[in-house]
Amino acid sequence: MPFAPVRKKTAVPRTSRTEELPTPAADPRRAARVALRWISEPDCTEELTHAELLDQAARAAAALTRLGVRAGDRVAVHLPLVPESVIATLACGRLDVVRASLPVGLRPHELRDRIREVGAKVVITADAGQHGGEIQPLKRHVDRALAGCPEVRSVLVVHRLACPVSWRPGRDLWWHDELGRYTEPLPGPYS
């Protein structure tokens, strides 16, 4: 004898889960707490509070919007483990943009293949990174990879190490310059 279907009652909550959670904007003490603590390889520490992290994410989202990134687009992120990687993730989330992570250990031809696969219009990278005491020229690898990626319109470059980088005017932009264009606080997602 086959089993008879069982009717289940489902309850739909009247409010979403996020409406019940306190937000940094609603609680100034929470906004002042450290949200991100980053310790670099030569033991340099950076800290961002909740308010600073959300402000940087809003600025990065505004910069990506100005570069023509819209919901559903893809942004390739080729960054080491630095605070800007977290900020880029939050910015992409604010814009409903797909963040495609590109590992820093990839060679230029592998980067090119990944960038083509995801169809990124913007790449976020760093001038260089440091791993195991060795400096990795990240921007140089991206430049070689982009020789075969004409669909990439902009490259945002995070300044991490003082080393020379090649520059293509009109395409390459400094991360700190683009985020610094906004002098007033931008509205956050919880304000």
N, C-alpha and C positions, 0 to 999 in steps of 0.2 A: 504494500500500500504506500503510495507516495506521500511525502510530508506536505501538510497544508501550510501555506505561507502564514507567518506570524505578523500581525500588524503591530508596529511599534509606534509609540507616541514620541514625537520629538518636540523639544522646547526650543524656541528661538529667543535668545536673550534680547532684552529691550535696548541695551547699550553695548557697544563694542568693548572689548577688553582694554583697549588703549584709553578709553574715556575714563576708566576707573583709576588709572595710574597717575600719580602726581608727576608733574612736568617740571623741568628746571626753571621755566619761566614763572611757574606758580610758587616755587620755593627758592628764594634767594640763597639760602644756605647750601642747597644742592648745586646751584649754578656755580658756587665758589669752590666746590670740592674738585679735587684732581680726578679727571676722567681718564687721562692717558699719561703714563710715565714711560719714557723711552730712554734707554741707556745704550749709547753707541759703543762701538768697539774700543775706541781709546778712552772709555769711561767718561764720556760727556753726557750729562743728563738733561733732558728736556721734559717739561711738564705742561700739560694743557688742562685747564679746568673744563667743566661741562660747558660753561658759557663760551669760552674761547674756542672749544672744539666745534660747537654748533655755529659760531660766527664764521670760523674758517670754512666750514662746509657750505654755508650760505654764499660766501664770497666765491668759492670754487664753482658752485653751481651757477652763479651769475656769470662767471668767466666762461664756462662751457656754453651757456646759453648765447652769450655774445659771439662765440665762435661758430654758432649755427647748430649746436647739438640740440636735438629735440627728443621727446619721449620715443622709446623704441630704437634709437640709434645706438651704436656701439662705440665705446671708448676703450682703447687698449692701454693698460697700465703696466709699464715696465720699470718698476721701482723696487729697490731693496726694502727691507723692513724698516721703514722710517715713518714718522707721524704723517707725512703727506700722503702715504698710501691709505691710511685710515680716512683722512680727510677726503681723498678722491672717491673712496667707497661711499662715504656718506653723501657726497655731492651727487654721485650717480643715482643713489637711492632717492634723493629729493626730486630729481628730474625724471625718474622712471626710465633711466638709461641702463643699458647692459654694460657692466664692467667686465672686460676680458683681461684676465691676469696673464702676463707674459713673464715667465721665470727669468731671472737675471742671468742664469747660466747658459741661456740659449745662444747659439752662434748666429751671425747675421742672416744666413740663408734660412735657418729655422724660424727666426723672428719674422722674416718676410712671409713665409708660408702661413704662420699663425695670424699675422695681420690681415693677409688676404682672406683666410678662412672666416674670420669674424666680420670682415667688412668694416673695419674701424675707419672713422673719419678724422679722429683726433687720437694722438698718442701722448701719454704722459710718461716722462722718463726723468732721469737725473743726469747731471753732468758726469758723475762717476759714483761708484760705490766702493766700500771697503769690506773685504771679507777675508778673515785669516791673515790680516796684516797686508794683504795684497790689494792694490787698487784696480778696480774693473772699470774700463772706459765705456760706460753704458750708452752715452750719447753717440759715441763713434759707431757702436754696433747698430744702433737705431738708424743712423744716417746711411750706413751700408745697406741695411734691410729696406729702407724706404726708396732706394734707387729703383726698385721694382714694384712700388705701391703708389701709383699716381692718385689714387682715391683719397689718400691721407692729405687733408688740407692744412692741419696745424699740429705742431709739436710743442707741448708745454714742458719746459725744462726746469726741474727743481735743482737749485744750487745746493750741493752738499759738500763737495771738496773743491779746493782751489786748484783747478787744473784747466788748461786751455781746452776749449771745445770749438769745433767748427760750427758755423752759423749760416743758415740760409734765411736771409731777410724775407719777411712776408709769411713764412711758414713757421719758423722757430720763434718762440716767445718765452720769456722768463716767467715762471710760476709766480714769484713774489711780485713782479710788476703787474701781472694780470689781476692778482688778488688785491693788490694795493690800490687799484683804481677806485675802489669804493671806500670813501672816507667816513661815511656815516654807517652806523650799524644797520644791517639788513634784517628784514623780518625773518624770524626763525620758524621752524615748523610747529612750534608749540605756543607761539605768541598770539 
